[in-house]
């Protein structure tokens, strides 16, 4: 899990969807040491925030583009 967390830290801003997938692939993250689990939770939440924000921005863009056709 430690190597996944390190890679996730480096890639979070550039590819949050991949980070989300990598973190989601970890089975039972709560079974790891408390510090690693806390780090996993922070990265997982941030990856979701970035991904959903990007998704919502894209949806708004498409919606407004469609309205102005």
C-alpha positions in Angstrom: 0.0 0.0 0.0 2.9 2.3 0.8 4.1 2.4 -2.9 0.5 3.1 -4.1 0.2 6.0 -1.7 3.5 7.5 -2.9 2.6 7.2 -6.6 -0.9 8.6 -5.8 0.7 11.7 -4.2 2.7 12.4 -7.3 -0.1 11.8 -9.8 -3.1 13.3 -7.9 -3.3 16.7 -9.7 -2.4 15.3 -13.1 -4.5 12.2 -13.2 -7.1 12.0 -10.4 -9.2 9.4 -12.1 -6.2 7.0 -12.2 -5.4 7.8 -8.6 -9.0 7.0 -7.6 -8.7 3.7 -9.5 -5.4 2.8 -7.8 -6.7 3.6 -4.4 -10.0 1.9 -5.0 -8.1 -1.3 -5.9 -6.7 -1.6 -2.4 -8.6 -4.3 -0.6 -9.5 -3.5 3.0 -7.5 -0.3 3.4 -8.7 0.0 7.0 -6.7 -3.1 7.8 -3.4 -1.3 7.2 -1.6 0.8 9.9 -3.5 3.8 11.1 -1.2 6.3 9.4 -1.4 4.6 6.0 -5.2 4.3 6.3 -5.5 8.0 7.2 -3.2 8.9 4.2 -5.4 6.7 2.0 -8.6 8.4 3.2 -7.2 11.9 2.4 -6.0 10.9 -1.0 -9.2 9.0 -1.9 -11.3 12.0 -0.8 -9.2 14.5 -2.7 -9.2 12.3 -5.9 -13.0 12.1 -5.7 -13.3 15.9 -5.2 -11.1 16.7 -8.2 -12.7 14.0 -10.4 -16.3 15.1 -9.5 -15.3 18.8 -10.0 -13.9 18.1 -13.4 -16.9 16.0 -14.3 -19.4 18.7 -13.2 -17.4 21.3 -15.0 -17.6 19.2 -18.2 -21.3 18.7 -17.8 -21.9 22.4 -17.3 -19.9 23.2 -20.4 -21.8 20.7 -22.5 -25.1 21.9 -21.1 -24.4 25.6 -21.9 -23.0 24.7 -25.3 -26.1 22.8 -26.1 -28.3 25.7 -25.0 -26.5 28.2 -27.2 -26.8 26.2 -30.4 
